[in-house]
Amino acid sequence: KKEIESLLDGYITLKCNTALGRHITIDQLFDEGYKAVLLAMGAHKSRPLGLENENVKGVFPSIEFLKAFNLKNKELAKGRVGVIGGGNSAIDAARTALRQKEVESVTIFYRRTREEMPAFLEEIEAADQEGIKIQTLVSPKKIITTSGYFSGLQFIKNELGDTDSSGRRRPVPIEGTEEIIELDTLIVAISEDSGIDSIGPARSSKIEVTDWNTVKVDGKTLQTSRPGVFAAGDVVTGPNTVIEAIAAGKKTAVMIDHYLKGEQLDQQAELDLPHVYIEPLEIEDEKTSEIGRVETPRASVDWRKRNFAEVEVSLSIEEAMCEAKRCLRCDLEFTQPKKIDESLVIAGGN
């Protein structure tokens, strides 16, 4: 809320409860006098498994599950929880479910091996530490229901085959290895999709999309196939990190500024080199090799499993200073005063 408040000022108009494709269209925005449009809808639509009975009670898309807790404080998981997927969203959903009151156990089911899991390694390790099981080389085949409620999954075991377009080995089902695992809650986190269906068909919107259901843009200018329409963030890249989306937003703002001024969009950026000289800290040579990276302190597993408090805590002042001493000081190349070689100074001041 503080970040939003810091951004909103007299130059920005915020219109809530206004959905693209339902309340407004890109054509309408241009007709109303807007000169440029930025598409930044993100990727907040969980992809379904494509199995029968996927909409029964007890089955949740990961994005809906996480939003329900983080925005509405609703705990949807209970009993034995299964999470389908191997990315950061799957790990996040699993660790969130583990902390909910009515949950007995959490298991992540992934169709490849741990080595192919796209989630960050530190996230996988944290899930391990907290007692979340990770079962690999299995794919869901059938959703089991009892009296209209989710009650289990039929899985089939996989083996890894040839490398696919993602650079990872393709999971190949092994016939005759089906088994049913009883569960009470299922969270589907196989991937997230963007909301580009709101922009309409490419023919009418004049905006090209990719086979991955993302908006196609010029890599240097982030402009779409329609002049004046730009796109940035997960709607272009697919599910990615927050910092990548922020960087794309900043870059697009510059490009839109160039566009509105009638300037060339792709301009060479000016170098912004450091210019303030700060005296280097003197450290004895023998101590330099002893300074290692400070491990970020983490709350104990037993304690953090019981609550949603921060797992990684801040560095102490001493630890922060120790980290600062490890800086290689690249800025000195540009800021350090040049030493005068006295042997070259000519007597008489000439």
N, C-alpha and C positions, 0 to 999 in steps of 0.2 A: 504494500500500500504506500509506503514511504517513497519507493522508487517511482511509482505512478504519479504521486503528487509532485515529485521533483521535476517530472517531465512536462506535466500539463501546465500551460500558461496561456496568456492572451492570444498567442499565435496558433494554438492548437484547439480544434473543436472535436470533442469526443461524442460519438453517437452510439449508444449501447442498444442492444436488442434489435440490431439491424444486420440481417444476414444477406450476404452476396448470393444472388440467384433466387432469393425469395422476396426480399424487400427492395433491393436495388440490383442494377446490372451495370456492367462496365460502360455500355452504350449510354445509359442514363447519366452516369457520372460525367462523361464527356459532354453530353447535351446540356448539363447544368453549369458547364463552364470550367470544370476541372481540366487542367492541362496535362497532368500525369497521374498515373495510378500505380500503386505498389501492391502486389499480391504477396502476402506474408501469413497465410493461413496455417502454416505449420503442418504437422502430420499427427492429428489427434483422433484418427479413426483406426481402431484395431482391426486387423485383417482376420476374417473368420477361418476356422478349420475346414469348412465346407462339408461337415458331416451332418447326418440326420439327427434331429433332436438337440441341435446346438443352442436353441433358444429356451430350453427348459430351465426351471428354477434351480439355482445352484451353479450355473455356468455363467462366468462373467468375462467380458473382454478386459484386458489388463488396464487400458486407459480409463474405462468406466470404473473399474475397481479402485484404482489409485485416486481418481478424482473424487469418488464418493467419500474416501477417508480424508484426503487432504483438504477438500473444500467444504464437506458437509459433516465430517467427523463420524461417518457411518462405518461400522465394522461388518462387512458382508461375509467374511470367511468364518467357517466353523468346522470342527471335526478334523478329518484327514483331508488335507489340501494338496491338490496337484496343480503344478504350473507347467504349461507347455511352452517351450522356447528356450533359447540360450543367450539372449542379448541382455543389455542393461535393464530393459523394461521387465524382463522375466525375473531377474535377480531382485530388482526393486519391489516387484509384486510379492515375491516369496518372502523377503525380509519384512515387508509390511504385514503380510498375513501372519507370520510367526509371532508377532507382537500383539495380535488381537486376542481378546479374552477367551473366546470359545474354541480356539484352535488347539488340536492335539499334536499334529505333526505336519511338516511341509516337505514335499518332494518335487524337485524339478525334473521334468522328462525332456530329454533333448535327442534329436534324431542322429546327430553325429557324435564325435568324441569330445572330450574336454578341450583338446588342442584346437578344435575348430570353433569353439564357442566364441561369438563376437563380443561378449561382455568383457569389461575391463578385468584384468587379472586380480586386482586388489578387491574388486567386488565379489568375485568368485571365492577368493580366499576368506573374505568376511562371512559369506554365506556358510562355508565349511565350518568356520569357527563357531558359528551360532547353532550348528546342529542340523542345518538344512541338508537333506539328502539330494544327491544329483545322480540320476539314473540316465545313462547315455545309450546311444545306438538303439533307440526305440521310437516308433511313430504311432500316434493314435489311429485306430482303424474304425472304432465304433463307440458311440456314447450309450451307456447303459442307464436306463431310467427305472424307477420304482414309484408307482402311483403319481406319475407326473413330475417327480423330482430326480435330479441327477444322483446316481448311486455308484457309478464306476466307469472305467474305460477299458476297452479291449485294445491292447497294444500288439504290435508285431515287431520282432527284432530286426535290426538292420546290420548290414556289413558295408564297408566303404568301397565304392567303385572308382570310376575314372573321375578326373578333375572336371568340375563344371565351370560356368562363366564367372562364378564368384572367386575362383582360384582354390576352392576347397573340394575335397573328394565327395562325390555324390553318394548319399545314403541309398542302398539297394535293399528292399525288403527280402527277408528269408522266409520262404513259404513253409508253412507248418509250424511256425514259432509263436502263434498267437497266444496271448494269455490275458485274463481279466484281472484288473487291480481295483479293489473296492476303495472308493473315495466319497467324500461328502461335499467337497467344493472343488470346482475346476476354474482356473484362471488361464485364459488363452492369451499368450504373449508371443506369437510367432513373428509379428512385425506390425508396423503402423503405416497407414496410408494417409495421403494428403487429401484435402477437401476440394480437389480441382473439379469435381462434378458440379460445383456451384457456378463455375464460369461458363458452363454450357458447352455444346459441341464445338469442336475446333473450327468447323465451317462457319458457324454464326459468330463465334467470339473472336475468330481470327488469331487464336493463340494455340500454338502447337504444343502437344504434350508428348512425353516419352512412353515407351512400352511399359515403364515401371510406374505409370500413373503420376508422374511429376511434370512440372512445367518446364519446357525447354527454353533456355536462355542463352544469350551470347556470354561465353565464359569471361570475357574482359569487361563488358558493360552491364551485364545482368538485365539487359533489355530483352523482352520476349519478341516473338515474330510480329507482334502488333506494335507499331510506333507509339511511344508514350506510355506503354504498359511495361512495368518492370516486375520482377519477382525475386524473392530472396528467402533464405532459411530452408527449413525442412521441406517446404513445398517444391523446392528445386532439387535438393540433395537427397531427400528421403530422411528418415530418422537420423538425427545427428546430435552434436553437443550444443549446449546453450551458447558457449563462447563462439562457435562457428556461426550461429544465427546472428549474434550481436555484431560480429565482424562484417557479415554480409549486409546487415542493415545499415551500418555506417558507410560501407562502400556504395550501396545503392543510393543513399542520400546525396553523396557527392555526384554520382552519375545523373540523378534527377536534377540537381542544381545546374550541371553543365547543359542538360537537355533544355531546361526552361530558359536558359540564357542564350540558346542557339549556338553553343560552343561544341567543339568536338568532344565526344563522350570519353574516349580512351586517351587520356592525357598522361604523360609521364609524371609520376609523383616526384615532388621535390624532397630531397634528402633533408631530414631533420636530425642533424648530428648534435651530440651533447657539446656544450661550450663552457660549462662551469667546472673549474678545476677543484677537486677535493683531494687533499693530501692523503696519500696511501697510508694504510695502517702498517706499521712495522711489526713483523712477526718473525721470531727466531726460526732459522731454517729447520732445525730439528723438530720444532713444534708444528711446522706446516704440514708435514707428512702425517702427523697424528690426528689432524682435524678431519673427522669423517662427517658424513651427512647425518643430521639429527633425525632420528625416527620420530614421526608424528605420534604423540601419546594417544592411546586409545583406551576407552573405558573397558572395564573387564567384561568378558562375555556374559557371565552369569547376571551381572547387573543390567547390561544394555539390552538383553533379551526381554526384560520385563517392562521396558518403556521405550518411548520414542525420542529420548534425549540424544544430543549429538554424540556420535560414536568417536569421531576424531576431535580432540580438543586442541585449543590454541597452544602455541609454543610459549614457554616462559621468556622473560626478558633476556636471561642468560643464554637460552637456546637460540633465540632470534639473533643475538649478537654473534654467537658462534657461527650461525649460518651466514651472516653478513661477511664474516672474515674469510669465508670460502670463495667470495666473489673474485673472478679473474681480472676485473677492472679493465674491460675493453675500452672504456671511455678515455683512458689515459692516452690512447693513441691520438685523440683529437684535442684534449684539453691540457695535457702536461706541457708546461713551458719548456721551450727548447734550450738546452744548455749551450753556452757559448764556449767554443774551443779557444782558450786564451793564447795558445801558440800561434793562432792566426791573426791576432790583434796586432796591427802595425803601430809602432811607437810614434808618438806625435799626434795621435788622435785622428789620423787620416785613414 
